[in-house]
Amino acid sequence: MEKIESNILKDTRSGFGAGLVEAGKNNPNVFALTADVTGSVKMGDFKAEFPDRFIQVGIAEANMVGISAGLALSGKVPFASAFAGFITGRVYDQIRMTVAYSNLNVKICASHSGLTVGEDGATHEMMEDLGLMKMLPNMVVLSPCDYTQTKMATIAAAEYNGPVYIRFGRPAVPNFTKEEPFIIGKAIKMNEGTDVTIFATGHMVYPALQAAYDLAEQGITAEVIDITTIKPLDKEAVLSSVNKTRCVVTAEEHLMNGGMGDTICQLLCRELPTPVEMVAVDDTFGESGTPNELLKLYGLDKEHIIEAAKKVIARK
């Protein structure tokens, strides 16, 4: 396989900011709301371009979701953004009852997700958000992998009529995808393989591709599939790949419980029982450290994906 490498490092939250501006240009009904973290969630350019469509609510995430619901009821397309830990856990009741239950056209946009919040430590390292959001009926859950994909996912979310959760992160990571339309509910095959399927999402897609290259050097071909949409899951893409490889590795910057791997395992146990190894955080909170230190410490790196692939191949 050809090695996919990128020396261009960009944070996915900036991809959200760029996509939000594009969405605002495309649709005058797009509004942006934040809870005292304008710079951190990269809404500054939207605020400058469309000041009359930007709402700063202060440190009041629950109120922000309520305001967003009111905007949606009046025909607007609100994007409410804050840190993942606060815009999911702190206001779950409001999202559940006001947005999901009512099936309103509100976009919940979460920055600073996963371990790679780094030095901010366990209080900010939200690793339960995908599980919380995917369990809500009507909620679409997106987890793009780099700057460009996050930009395109944001534009797609603006065009989708209904509740959407978008997860993105803080650190600069390799930007390696092409700017092409983001299709909600569609997984992307990044590499062909026959020995093992690696399903990866978010920041873990790039190390999954690096792992696949190293495995190929050892004579093992890994099919890498980018699960851009956690919900609705692209069942056809999952089953088609697993029918070929007959074993699976899942890789995500999230707890094992409730994440992308959990969703894939539910599908496989119903329709195609298959050996699975999960590269994810195993039932623990994080701690302070640099993003790379934490990913290695908790087993979310290329080496652990390679180890999981060899282990699951031996099980099939």
N, C-alpha and C positions, 0 to 999 in steps of 0.2 A: 504494500500500500504506500501511497504517497504521504509523507509526513506533513501534517497540517500544523504550521507554526505561524505565530504573529508576534512581531515586536511592537505592535501598536497596543498600548495599554490604556483603557478607558473604563471608567466606572459605569455600571449599568444604570445607576440613578440619573446620570447625565443623559443617557439614552432616553429615559422617561421624560426628562425635561425637554429634550429636542422633539420627541414625539408629541408632547402636549402642545407645543407651539404650533406644529404642523396641523394637529387636530383642531386647534383654535382658528387657524386660517381657513381650514376646510369647512368649518361649521360655526356660525356665530352664536350658537346655543351652548357651546362648550364653556363651562365655568371651571375654575380652579380654586380649591379651598385648602388651607393648611392650618396646623395648630402650632404656630410660633416656630416653625422650622423651615421657613421659605428657602433659605440657602441650602440647607441640608438635603432637601428633597428636590432641589434644582428647579424651583418654580419661578426663579428670578426673571428669566427671559419672558415667560408668559405674563408675569406681572407688568413688566415694562411695555410689552406689546399690546396687552389688553387690560389696562388697569381697571376698567369698569366691570370686568368679568373675573376679577381676582378678589377673594374674600379671606382675610386674615382673622381667624376666630380666637386666637390666643390659645393658652393651654387648656383646651376644652374639647377634647376629641369627641365625646358623646354629643355635645352640642353641634359639632361640625357634621356628624352623621345625620342628625335631625334636620339641620339646615339643608344638607344635600338632598334629603328625601323631599323636602318642600320644593326645592328647585326642580327635581325630577317630575313632581306632580304638576309643575307649571310649564313643562315642556323643555326644560333645560337638560344638559348632559353634564352633571357635576363630577369632577374628579377630586376626591378627598384624599389628602396624602399626609402621612406622618410616619414615625418609626414603627416597624412591624409589631413590636411588643405592645405598643400603646394603641395602635389603630385596630388591633384584633382583640387581644386579651382584655384591655381596659373597657372596650365598648362593644363587647360581643352581644350583649342584650339588645342594644340599639340596632346593630347590623342584622341580627336575627329577626327581630320583630318589625322594624321599620323598613328595612331594605329587602331582605330575602323573602320574608313571609308575604310582603306586599308586592314582590317582584318588580321593584322600581329600577329605573335606569340610572343607577348610581355606580360609580367606579371607585373601589376602595384600593388605594395605591400605597404599598408598603415598602419603605426603604429600610436600610440597616437590618436586614434579615440574616439569620444564620450565624455561624461562628465567626465569619470574617468581619463582623463589627469590631473584633479584635480587642483593643485596649479598653473599650468601654465595659467589657466584662459581662458576667452572667445575666445581670438585670436587663441588658439591652440585646443579648444574643437570642433572638426569638427563633426557636426551632420547633415550635408547635403550630405555627400559623397555617401551614398547608392543611393539616388535619382539621383544625377548627373551621376553616373556610370551605373545604370540600364536603364537609358533612352537612352544610346548609343546602336544602333544596333550592333550586333556581340559580345558585351561585356558580358562575364560570370561574375557574382558577387557572391563571397563567403564570408560568415560571420561565421567562426567557433567559438565554445563556450569556449574552454579551451586550455591548452598547447598541449595536445595530439592530439586533433582534428585539431588544427592549423598546427601541424607538418605533419599530414597525408594529410591535404588539400593542403599544399605546394607541397608535393610529387605528388599529383594528378594533380595539376596545371601544373607541369613540363611535365607531360605525355599528357596533353591536347593540341591539336593544334589549337591555336587561342587566342585572347585577353582575359585575365582574370584579375579581380580586387579582391584582397584578403584584407580583413579588419581585423586588430588585435589591441591589446591594450597595455597599459603601466603597469597597476597595477598587482600585484600578486593576482590571483583569484583561487578558488578551481579547482583542476584538478581531474576530476571524470569520464572521458570517457575511454574506452578501446582502445588500439592501434589496429585498424582494418582499412582495406582499405576505403578511402574516395571516395564516388561515387558522382560525380558532378551531380546536378539536383535531388538528392534523399534526401527527408526529413527523419528524424529518429523519430519513435514513442518511447518516453522515458517512458511513463506511460499510461495504459489503463484507460478509464473513459467513462461515459455515460451522465453526467449532463452538462458539458461544455468542450469545447476544448480551450486549451491555446497554441497558437503558439508563440514561443519565438526564439530569435536568439542572437548570440554573448554572451556577459556577462550576459544577462538576462535569459539564460536557467536555470542556477543553482537556482536563486531565484524563478523561475517558478516552479521548482520541489519542493522546500521548501513550496511554497504556496499550491501546490497540496496535500502535506502531511497534512498540517494544515486543509485544506478543508475536507480531508478524515476523520479527527478526528471529524469533525462537520457533517458527513454524506453526504458530497457532493463529488462525484467522478469526478475528472478532468483528461481529456486526455491531456497529454503534448507532443507536437511535436516540435522537434528541426528543425527549418528551416535553415539548413546549407548552402543552396544555395538560394539566393534571386532571382537570374535569371540564368537559367530558373527555374521557380517555379515548385515544384512537385504538379501539379494540382490534380492528382489522389489521393494523400495522403490527401490533404486539403479537397476535396469534400467528400471523403470516411468518414473522421472523422466528418465533419459537418453534413452530412446526418444522423449520429447517434445522435449527441449531440444537434444540432439545435441552438446553440449559441456559440459565440466566444469571446475570449480575445486575443489581440496581445500585445507582450511585446518586446521592443527594446530600445537600447541606441542611439536614433536617433530622429530627428523631426518627428512628426506625418505626416507632408506633405512629400510625396515622399519615405517613408521608406518601410519596410517589411509589415507593417499593411496596408499601402496604396495599395500594390500589391495584398494582399489577399482580400481586400475589392473590388477591381476591378473585381477579379475573381468571388466573391460571388454575386455581383450585376448583373453580366451577367448570371450566371448559377444557383445560389441557394441563393436568397435573405435571409439574416440571420441577427439577431441582433448582433452587434459587439461593444465592448468597447476596446479602444486603450490605452495602457500604454506606453507613449512616451512623449517626450518634446513638449509642446504645443506652437509653434510659438514664441520662445524667444531664445536669446543667453544665454550661461552659465555664470558662475562667478568663482572666485577662492575659493577653499576649498578642504578638503580631499575628495577622491572618495566617501566614504560612506556618508559623509555629503551632498554631491551634489545629490547623487542618492535618498536620502530621501527627500531633499528639492524639487526636481523636480518630485517626485512621481514615481520613478523607483526602487521600492523595493518590497519585499514579501508582505507587508501589503497592498500596493496599488493594487497588482495583486489579492489578496483575495477580496478586496473591489469591484474591477471591475468584478470579477467572479460572486459575489452575485448580483450585479446590473444587469448584462446581463442575468442571469438566470431568474430574475424577469420580464424581458422584453419579454421572449419567450412565 
